[in-house]
Amino acid sequence: MRIYLDNCCFNRPFDNQAQTKIRLEAEAKLHIQDQIVNSAYELVWSYILE
């Protein structure tokens, strides 16, 4: 599966984690990132992210 992560999600783990929604979004982003590292997903990106 190919996954595109929008530019704003890369900073989510560094946002204030006091709000449940933000913490869950950060955890989801980190889980997806682990899956990409383990080759379960393929990361695709646009030139904007470079």
C-alpha positions in Angstrom: 0.0 0.0 0.0 1.3 3.4 -0.9 0.7 6.2 1.7 1.1 10.0 1.3 1.6 11.9 4.5 0.7 15.5 4.3 3.4 18.0 5.4 1.4 19.0 8.6 1.4 15.5 10.0 5.1 15.3 10.3 5.1 17.8 13.2 2.1 16.2 15.1 4.3 14.2 17.5 5.9 17.5 18.6 2.6 19.3 19.3 1.1 19.6 22.8 -0.1 16.1 23.7 -2.5 17.2 26.4 -5.5 16.9 24.1 -6.6 13.3 23.4 -7.2 14.0 19.7 -3.7 15.3 19.2 -2.2 12.5 21.1 -4.1 9.9 19.1 -3.1 11.5 15.8 0.5 11.5 16.9 0.4 7.9 17.9 -1.3 7.0 14.5 1.4 8.9 12.6 4.2 7.2 14.5 2.6 3.8 13.9 2.3 4.4 10.2 5.9 5.6 10.2 7.0 2.3 11.8 5.0 0.4 9.2 6.9 2.3 6.5 10.2 1.5 8.0 9.2 -2.2 8.2 8.2 -2.1 4.5 4.5 -2.8 5.2 3.7 0.5 3.5 5.4 2.5 0.8 5.8 6.3 1.4 5.1 8.5 -1.5 5.6 12.3 -1.5 5.4 15.4 -3.6 8.2 17.8 -4.5 6.7 20.2 -1.9 8.0 17.9 0.9 11.5 17.9 -0.4 
